[in-house]
Amino acid sequence: MNPVSSTLPAAGAHAASAIALHARAGAQFDERVAHAVATLQSAAVEHAGAIVQATSLGAEDMVLTDLIARHQLPIAVATLDTGLLHAQTLALIPRIEQRYGLAVERHTPVQQAVLHFVREQGEEPMYRSVELRKACCDLRKMQPLARMMAGRTAWVTGLRRQQSSNRGAVPFSERDGAGRIKLNPLADWSWGDVWHYIATHAVPYNDLHDQFFPSIGCAPCTRAIAVGEDFRAGRWWWENDDARECGLHVKPHSAAPAAASRSEATGIVVPAQAHIGAADVKAASAAGRSQSESASGLHVVKNPEEAHS
């Protein structure tokens, strides 16, 4: 059972614009923009033809896509279409392609593997154990990421130090577990910086950001947050773990195994905070999930063609 569905009632509350709520440039904002551009320009030359922006289609990644297009940098743009993304997230892909004239690569899980996993574990195994949740992430994210990175020597991400304590020391450049260069040009940007840039340049963004979703992943694993909650509190919120990650940005020595488990393992906490608090936040989360379910088929893609719809 989805832990959020019984705690967030359907509603149609109005949510304030994320731009109105957050767009506040910090001191030396222009310098941070210039540094991000210089980082991208240098990497595009050093890794010519072998660099990609791995976009989650979140606010930070939309800033990066805009910078890449604005400065006409030869950096590919690619995303992981897990088969469980919100309809609002998927809707950004054609908007990017139309606005910037860029082709967005879509890397999907192997459909037969997804169907087998769902037959064996059900459509929502992520709520039953951490092991099964990580197995789902491995199937839908890690394996497609490996295919995205094949033949490439560098990738660009939207990681920021303020996103979580686990990301508090994110460098501008590092090596991933495979030895590739991983660039985080917005590492020192604030959330206000991100939205100030979006507002200034009319950057398209995910409508869920206007519904109190600062960090957006797969629909079953993302909820809205309340005022005062951690930036990533809406991701895998039922797990009692301060370092909740899907594996994309976890160092090899700290990554937990992603093997599937058939056990009803412990480690799941349906927290008191599941009630969220503010009524409009409750409504926003429910609305975001219901729209996604009706528009995109939330649980499992039935055939390969649907993965690209």
C-alpha positions, 0 to 999 in steps of 0.5 A, a space after each residue: 500500500 502506498 503510505 501517502 495515499 491514505 494520508 494525503 486527501 484529494 483536493 484542489 488547493 491553490 499553491 503559490 508560485 515557486 518563483 514568488 516563494 523562492 527567487 532571491 539571489 544571494 550576494 555574488 550571484 553573478 560570479 556564481 553564474 560566471 563560474 558555472 558557465 566557465 566550468 561547463 565551457 572548459 568541460 565541453 572542450 576537454 571532453 568534446 563529444 563525450 560529455 552529457 548533462 544527466 538531467 533529472 528535469 528538476 529546477 537545478 537541471 533546468 538552469 544547467 540546460 538553459 546555460 548549455 543552450 544559451 552558450 551553445 555548448 556541445 554537451 548532450 542532454 539526457 534523462 532517465 525515464 524510469 517509467 514511474 515519473 510524474 506526468 508533469 516531469 515528462 511534459 518538460 521534455 518536449 518543452 525543452 526540445 521546443 524552447 532550446 532546439 535540443 534533442 533530449 536523450 531518454 534512457 529507459 529500463 529494460 521492459 522485460 526486466 521491469 515486467 519480471 520485477 513487478 510480477 515477482 515483487 508487485 507494483 509498489 515493492 519500495 514500501 516493503 523494504 529498503 532492499 526492494 526500494 534500492 532494487 527498484 532504483 537499480 533497475 529503473 535508474 542505475 542500469 539506464 544510467 550505465 547505458 547513458 554513460 557508455 562511451 562518455 568520460 564526463 557528466 554534469 549534474 545539478 547537485 548543490 551543497 544545500 540540498 541535504 547534509 549528505 551533499 554538504 561537501 559536494 565539490 565542483 568536480 569529482 570522479 565517480 565510481 567508474 573514474 569519469 569526471 562528474 561536474 557539479 557547476 551549481 554546487 555553491 548555489 542557493 535555492 534562491 539563486 536557482 529560482 532567481 535565475 529561472 525567473 530572470 531567464 524565463 526558464 521552463 520548470 516542472 509544475 510540481 515545484 509550484 505544489 511544494 515539491 522541491 526535490 522530484 523523483 519517481 511518483 511513488 517515492 516523492 511527496 510534497 513537503 511542509 514549511 520547515 521540512 528538509 529539502 529532500 524530506 519528500 523523497 523516500 519519506 517512509 525510510 528511517 535514514 538520513 542519507 536516503 539516496 537512489 544510488 546515482 550520487 552515492 560514493 562506491 564505498 558507501 553505497 548499499 547493495 541493490 539486490 532484490 529481497 523477497 523478505 518483508 524486511 524491517 527498516 520501514 517507518 511510516 512517520 508521524 510527519 506523513 500528515 504533512 501539516 499544512 492543508 495546502 501542502 497535503 492537497 498539492 501532493 495528492 493532486 500531483 500524484 493523481 494527475 500523474 497516475 491518470 496521465 502516465 500510468 503510474 506503476 508499470 509501463 506495459 510495452 516498450 513504446 509506452 516508455 517513450 510516450 
